[in-house]
């Protein structure tokens, strides 16, 4: 780190480690900053978009139909930021491969599955635990066990120095060095106290600060980015700002990755909180709006397909399952319907004839079918 870059002591202090490198120790939250009209307008827009999405989530007859695929989409996008290459289709197909035909799970798919399990575990924990260091450790354990990086003490805060920089960098050459272990534990304790502050700071401003501070503390040897993004959704759920877990920032961050890292670094080096807060609020606004549009499109498709299949009970029974996973096999259909393979095949044929399903392999055996409109709605990129 370049000492000259850290020009504002309000953000934190540089510490000279005995080993000769510099590390950054952030000040406790909240910081002082000028709450100007532009920021107030950004907060108003984000609040409105989030409230509309939350209201829509509360009206869904079967919210699981959206929650399940949204969680998996977020798992794909958040993991992609960290370098995985698997797509949402890869994950969905992996879920329905059966028996001996199922290939071994590759490393990317397993990381994405771990992210899904970590998010679902965090959501479940909120019913018995506040957002806390204990909850953070538990979701990290789910995230990192059995995957690349699992030697990085899953579920435990680091006991050695880490740093952020290109491959081959050291604490002496890294772009950023988080606080050493002793100071890390102190700043984590302050961060947890900040999580429990209520009715003092607008929720979305507090959420943005919470995320930035977590990434600055960088308390794990690996997985900090993914845990930090999970915490945004968990924070909004705990504060009752979301009725269902339908909002995730990874699509926005992935589309504006350079700005994300630059603005976080500017918070550390120059204490520039306002540009970061504007970025975060813009992300909330855009992702909440996109999620609402997706939910409406999926609801429209569901009503259309249910109307088309109202006279074919077995095919109708498969419709909702296509929103959980738009890929289908005869074996999956038979299991879902608790029917024989010929009956399941007839139900799939009815969905094919209605142009709801399309066979995608061209094979006579091991066939896969997909509902492309549902997949397109789920996997629509953030514009």
C-alpha positions as CSV (number, residue, x, y, z in Angstrom):
1,X,0.0,0.0,0.0
2,X,1.1,3.5,-0.7
3,X,1.0,5.6,2.4
4,X,0.5,8.8,0.4
5,X,-2.9,7.4,-0.9
6,X,-4.4,7.5,2.6
7,X,-5.1,11.2,2.8
8,X,-8.1,11.3,5.2
9,X,-7.6,10.1,8.8
10,X,-11.4,10.1,9.3
11,X,-11.7,6.8,7.5
12,X,-9.1,5.0,9.7
13,X,-5.4,4.7,10.4
14,X,-2.4,3.0,9.0
15,X,-0.5,0.6,11.2
16,X,3.2,-0.4,10.7
17,X,3.4,-4.1,11.2
18,X,6.6,-5.5,12.8
19,X,7.2,-7.4,9.5
20,X,7.6,-4.1,7.8
21,X,4.3,-3.7,5.8
22,X,1.5,-1.2,6.3
23,X,-2.1,-2.3,7.3
24,X,-5.2,-0.3,7.4
25,X,-7.5,-0.2,10.5
26,X,-10.9,1.4,9.8
27,X,-12.6,3.7,12.3
28,X,-15.8,2.5,14.0
29,X,-19.1,3.2,12.2
30,X,-20.9,5.5,11.5
31,X,-18.6,8.0,9.7
32,X,-19.4,11.7,9.4
33,X,-20.4,12.8,5.9
34,X,-22.5,15.5,4.2
35,X,-25.9,14.2,3.4
36,X,-26.7,16.3,0.3
37,X,-29.8,16.5,-1.9
38,X,-28.4,14.1,-4.5
39,X,-27.9,11.5,-1.9
40,X,-31.3,12.1,-0.4
41,X,-32.9,11.6,-3.9
42,X,-30.9,8.4,-4.4
43,X,-32.1,7.1,-1.1
44,X,-35.7,8.0,-1.9
45,X,-35.6,6.1,-5.2
46,X,-34.0,3.1,-3.6
47,X,-36.5,3.0,-0.8
48,X,-39.4,3.2,-3.3
49,X,-38.0,0.5,-5.5
50,X,-37.3,-1.8,-2.5
51,X,-40.8,-1.2,-1.0
52,X,-42.5,-2.0,-4.3
53,X,-40.5,-5.3,-4.5
54,X,-41.2,-6.2,-0.9
55,X,-44.9,-5.5,-1.5
56,X,-44.9,-7.7,-4.6
57,X,-43.2,-10.5,-2.7
58,X,-45.8,-10.3,0.0
59,X,-48.6,-10.8,-2.6
60,X,-47.1,-13.9,-4.3
61,X,-49.4,-16.9,-3.9
62,X,-46.4,-19.3,-3.8
63,X,-43.3,-17.2,-3.2
64,X,-41.1,-20.4,-3.2
65,X,-41.6,-20.5,-7.0
66,X,-39.5,-17.3,-7.2
67,X,-37.3,-17.6,-4.1
68,X,-35.7,-20.9,-5.1
69,X,-34.5,-19.9,-8.6
70,X,-33.6,-16.4,-7.5
71,X,-31.3,-17.8,-4.8
72,X,-29.6,-20.0,-7.3
73,X,-29.2,-17.1,-9.8
74,X,-27.6,-15.1,-7.1
75,X,-25.3,-18.0,-6.2
76,X,-24.2,-18.2,-9.8
77,X,-23.6,-14.4,-10.1
78,X,-21.9,-13.9,-6.8
79,X,-19.6,-16.9,-7.4
80,X,-18.8,-15.6,-10.9
81,X,-17.4,-12.4,-9.4
82,X,-14.9,-14.7,-7.6
83,X,-13.9,-16.4,-10.8
84,X,-16.2,-19.4,-11.3
85,X,-17.4,-20.1,-14.9
86,X,-20.5,-22.2,-14.5
87,X,-23.8,-20.7,-15.7
88,X,-27.3,-20.9,-14.2
89,X,-28.1,-23.5,-16.8
90,X,-25.2,-25.6,-15.7
91,X,-26.4,-25.5,-12.1
92,X,-30.0,-26.3,-13.0
93,X,-29.1,-29.2,-15.3
94,X,-26.8,-30.6,-12.6
95,X,-29.7,-30.6,-10.2
96,X,-31.9,-32.8,-12.3
97,X,-29.3,-35.3,-13.6
98,X,-30.2,-38.7,-12.4
99,X,-28.7,-42.0,-11.3
100,X,-25.7,-43.3,-13.3
101,X,-26.2,-40.6,-15.9
102,X,-25.2,-38.0,-13.3
103,X,-21.6,-36.8,-13.8
104,X,-19.4,-35.9,-10.9
105,X,-19.9,-32.3,-9.7
106,X,-17.2,-30.0,-10.9
107,X,-15.6,-27.5,-8.6
108,X,-17.4,-24.5,-9.9
109,X,-20.8,-26.1,-9.5
110,X,-20.0,-27.2,-5.9
111,X,-19.0,-23.6,-5.0
112,X,-22.3,-22.4,-6.3
113,X,-24.2,-25.0,-4.4
114,X,-22.3,-24.1,-1.3
115,X,-23.3,-20.5,-1.8
116,X,-27.0,-21.6,-2.1
117,X,-26.7,-23.6,1.1
118,X,-25.1,-20.7,2.9
119,X,-27.8,-18.2,1.9
120,X,-30.6,-20.6,2.8
121,X,-28.9,-21.4,6.1
122,X,-28.5,-17.7,6.8
123,X,-32.2,-17.0,6.1
124,X,-33.2,-19.9,8.4
125,X,-30.9,-18.6,11.2
126,X,-32.6,-15.2,11.2
127,X,-35.6,-16.8,12.9
128,X,-33.4,-17.7,15.9
129,X,-30.4,-15.4,15.8
130,X,-29.8,-11.7,15.2
131,X,-27.4,-10.7,12.4
132,X,-24.2,-11.2,14.3
133,X,-20.6,-12.6,14.2
134,X,-21.9,-16.0,15.1
135,X,-24.3,-16.0,12.1
136,X,-21.5,-14.7,9.9
137,X,-19.2,-17.6,10.9
138,X,-22.0,-20.1,10.3
139,X,-22.7,-19.0,6.8
140,X,-19.0,-18.9,6.0
141,X,-18.7,-22.5,7.2
142,X,-21.5,-23.5,4.8
143,X,-19.9,-21.5,2.0
144,X,-16.3,-22.8,2.2
145,X,-16.5,-26.5,3.3
146,X,-15.4,-29.0,0.7
147,X,-14.5,-26.5,-2.0
148,X,-11.4,-24.7,-3.2
149,X,-10.3,-22.6,-0.3
150,X,-11.7,-25.1,2.3
151,X,-8.2,-25.1,3.9
152,X,-9.0,-21.4,4.8
153,X,-10.6,-22.4,8.1
154,X,-14.3,-22.5,7.2
155,X,-16.4,-20.8,9.8
156,X,-13.4,-19.3,11.6
157,X,-12.1,-15.7,11.5
158,X,-8.5,-15.6,10.3
159,X,-5.6,-16.0,12.7
160,X,-3.0,-14.6,10.3
161,X,-2.6,-11.6,8.0
162,X,-4.3,-11.5,4.6
163,X,-4.2,-9.0,1.8
164,X,-5.9,-8.0,-1.5
165,X,-3.9,-7.9,-4.7
166,X,-2.9,-9.7,-7.9
167,X,-1.6,-13.3,-7.8
168,X,1.9,-13.3,-6.5
169,X,1.6,-10.2,-4.4
170,X,2.7,-10.0,-0.7
171,X,1.7,-7.7,2.1
172,X,4.5,-5.4,1.0
173,X,3.2,-5.1,-2.6
174,X,-0.6,-5.6,-2.2
175,X,-3.1,-3.0,-3.1
176,X,-4.7,-3.2,0.2
177,X,-3.9,-4.9,3.6
178,X,-6.7,-5.3,6.1
179,X,-6.2,-4.9,9.8
180,X,-3.9,-7.4,11.6
181,X,-5.6,-10.0,13.7
182,X,-5.7,-8.1,17.0
183,X,-7.1,-5.0,15.4
184,X,-9.4,-7.1,13.2
185,X,-11.0,-8.6,16.3
186,X,-11.5,-5.1,17.8
187,X,-13.1,-3.8,14.6
188,X,-15.3,-6.8,14.2
189,X,-16.7,-6.2,17.7
190,X,-17.4,-2.6,16.8
191,X,-19.0,-3.7,13.5
192,X,-21.3,-6.1,15.3
193,X,-22.4,-3.3,17.6
194,X,-23.2,-1.2,14.5
195,X,-25.4,-4.0,13.2
196,X,-27.7,-3.6,16.2
197,X,-28.1,0.1,15.9
198,X,-31.8,0.9,15.2
199,X,-33.7,4.0,14.2
200,X,-30.7,6.2,14.0
201,X,-29.5,5.8,10.4
202,X,-31.7,5.0,7.3
203,X,-31.7,1.3,6.8
204,X,-30.2,1.4,3.3
205,X,-27.4,3.8,4.3
206,X,-26.6,1.6,7.3
207,X,-26.6,-1.5,5.0
208,X,-24.2,0.2,2.6
209,X,-21.8,1.1,5.5
210,X,-22.1,-2.4,7.0
211,X,-21.1,-4.0,3.7
212,X,-18.2,-1.6,3.0
213,X,-16.8,-2.1,6.5
214,X,-17.0,-5.8,6.4
215,X,-15.0,-5.9,3.1
216,X,-12.5,-3.6,4.6
217,X,-12.0,-5.7,7.7
218,X,-11.8,-8.8,5.5
219,X,-12.1,-11.2,8.5
220,X,-11.7,-14.5,6.6
221,X,-8.8,-15.9,4.7
222,X,-11.2,-16.6,1.7
223,X,-14.8,-16.0,0.9
224,X,-15.1,-12.4,2.2
225,X,-16.7,-11.0,-1.0
226,X,-19.4,-13.7,-1.1
227,X,-20.2,-13.4,2.6
228,X,-20.3,-9.6,2.3
229,X,-22.9,-9.8,-0.5
230,X,-24.9,-12.4,1.4
231,X,-25.1,-10.0,4.3
232,X,-26.8,-7.3,2.3
233,X,-29.8,-9.6,1.7
234,X,-29.8,-10.9,5.2
235,X,-29.7,-7.3,6.6
236,X,-32.7,-6.3,4.6
237,X,-34.7,-9.3,5.6
238,X,-33.9,-8.8,9.3
239,X,-35.0,-5.2,9.1
240,X,-38.2,-6.3,7.4
241,X,-37.4,-4.2,4.3
242,X,-37.9,-7.3,2.2
243,X,-40.8,-9.7,2.7
244,X,-39.1,-12.4,0.7
245,X,-35.4,-12.9,-0.3
246,X,-35.8,-11.5,-3.8
247,X,-33.1,-8.9,-4.0
248,X,-29.4,-9.5,-4.6
249,X,-26.7,-7.0,-5.6
250,X,-24.3,-9.4,-7.4
251,X,-25.8,-8.7,-10.8
252,X,-25.2,-5.0,-10.4
253,X,-21.7,-5.4,-8.9
254,X,-20.7,-7.8,-11.7
255,X,-21.9,-5.3,-14.3
256,X,-20.0,-2.4,-12.5
257,X,-17.1,-4.3,-10.9
258,X,-14.4,-1.7,-11.5
259,X,-16.5,1.0,-9.9
260,X,-17.3,-1.3,-6.9
261,X,-13.6,-1.9,-6.1
262,X,-12.6,1.7,-6.8
263,X,-15.3,3.2,-4.6
264,X,-14.6,0.8,-1.7
265,X,-10.9,1.8,-1.9
266,X,-11.8,5.5,-2.0
267,X,-13.7,5.0,1.3
268,X,-10.5,3.6,2.9
269,X,-8.0,6.0,1.4
270,X,-9.8,9.3,1.3
271,X,-12.9,8.8,3.4
272,X,-15.2,9.3,0.4
273,X,-18.4,7.7,1.7
274,X,-20.9,9.6,-0.4
275,X,-19.9,8.2,-3.8
276,X,-20.0,4.7,-2.4
277,X,-23.4,5.3,-0.8
278,X,-24.7,6.6,-4.2
279,X,-23.4,3.6,-5.9
280,X,-24.9,1.2,-3.4
281,X,-28.3,3.0,-3.6
282,X,-28.2,2.9,-7.4
283,X,-27.6,-0.8,-7.1
284,X,-30.6,-1.3,-4.8
285,X,-32.8,0.7,-7.2
286,X,-31.8,-1.1,-10.3
287,X,-31.8,-4.6,-8.9
288,X,-35.1,-4.1,-7.1
289,X,-36.7,-2.8,-10.2
290,X,-35.4,-5.6,-12.3
291,X,-36.4,-8.2,-9.7
292,X,-40.0,-6.8,-9.8
293,X,-40.1,-7.0,-13.5
294,X,-38.9,-10.6,-13.5
295,X,-41.5,-11.5,-10.9
296,X,-44.3,-10.0,-12.9
297,X,-43.1,-11.8,-16.1
298,X,-42.8,-15.1,-14.3
299,X,-46.3,-14.7,-12.8
300,X,-47.6,-13.9,-16.3
301,X,-46.1,-17.0,-17.7
302,X,-47.4,-19.1,-14.9
303,X,-51.0,-18.0,-15.5
304,X,-50.6,-18.5,-19.2
305,X,-49.3,-22.0,-18.9
306,X,-51.8,-23.0,-16.2
307,X,-54.6,-21.8,-18.5
308,X,-53.2,-23.8,-21.5
309,X,-52.9,-27.0,-19.4
310,X,-56.1,-26.7,-17.3
311,X,-57.7,-29.8,-19.0
312,X,-54.5,-31.9,-18.7
313,X,-54.0,-32.6,-15.0
314,X,-50.7,-34.3,-15.1
315,X,-49.1,-31.6,-17.3
316,X,-50.7,-29.0,-15.1
317,X,-49.1,-30.5,-12.1
318,X,-45.7,-30.0,-13.7
319,X,-46.1,-26.3,-14.4
320,X,-45.2,-25.0,-11.0
321,X,-42.1,-27.2,-10.9
322,X,-40.8,-25.6,-14.1
323,X,-40.6,-22.4,-12.2
324,X,-38.5,-24.1,-9.6
325,X,-36.3,-25.5,-12.3
326,X,-37.2,-25.0,-16.0
327,X,-35.4,-28.1,-17.1
328,X,-37.3,-31.4,-17.1
329,X,-36.6,-35.1,-17.7
330,X,-39.1,-38.0,-17.9
331,X,-37.6,-39.4,-14.7
332,X,-38.0,-36.1,-12.9
333,X,-41.6,-35.8,-14.1
334,X,-42.4,-39.3,-13.0
335,X,-41.0,-38.6,-9.5
336,X,-42.8,-35.3,-9.2
337,X,-46.1,-36.9,-10.3
338,X,-45.6,-40.2,-8.5
339,X,-46.6,-41.8,-11.8
340,X,-45.2,-44.3,-14.2
341,X,-42.7,-43.3,-16.9
342,X,-45.3,-43.6,-19.7
343,X,-47.6,-41.3,-17.8
344,X,-44.8,-38.8,-17.2
345,X,-43.8,-39.0,-20.9
346,X,-47.4,-38.3,-21.9
347,X,-47.5,-35.2,-19.7
348,X,-44.2,-33.9,-21.1
349,X,-45.5,-34.6,-24.7
350,X,-48.6,-32.4,-23.8
351,X,-46.2,-29.6,-22.7
352,X,-44.2,-30.0,-25.9
353,X,-47.3,-29.8,-28.1
354,X,-48.3,-26.6,-26.2
355,X,-44.8,-25.1,-27.0
356,X,-44.1,-24.9,-23.3
357,X,-41.3,-27.4,-23.3
358,X,-38.6,-28.0,-26.0
359,X,-36.5,-31.1,-26.2
360,X,-32.8,-29.9,-26.3
361,X,-30.7,-33.0,-26.8
362,X,-31.9,-34.6,-30.1
363,X,-31.3,-38.0,-28.5
364,X,-33.7,-40.9,-28.3
365,X,-32.5,-41.6,-24.7
366,X,-31.5,-39.4,-21.8
367,X,-33.6,-36.6,-23.1
368,X,-33.7,-33.2,-21.5
369,X,-36.5,-30.6,-22.0
370,X,-36.4,-26.9,-21.2
371,X,-39.0,-24.2,-20.8
372,X,-37.0,-21.5,-22.5
373,X,-39.3,-18.5,-21.7
374,X,-38.9,-19.3,-17.9
375,X,-35.2,-19.7,-18.2
376,X,-34.9,-16.4,-20.2
377,X,-36.9,-14.6,-17.5
378,X,-34.7,-16.0,-14.7
379,X,-31.4,-15.4,-16.4
380,X,-32.1,-12.0,-17.9
381,X,-29.0,-9.8,-17.5
382,X,-29.2,-6.5,-15.6
383,X,-29.3,-3.7,-18.1
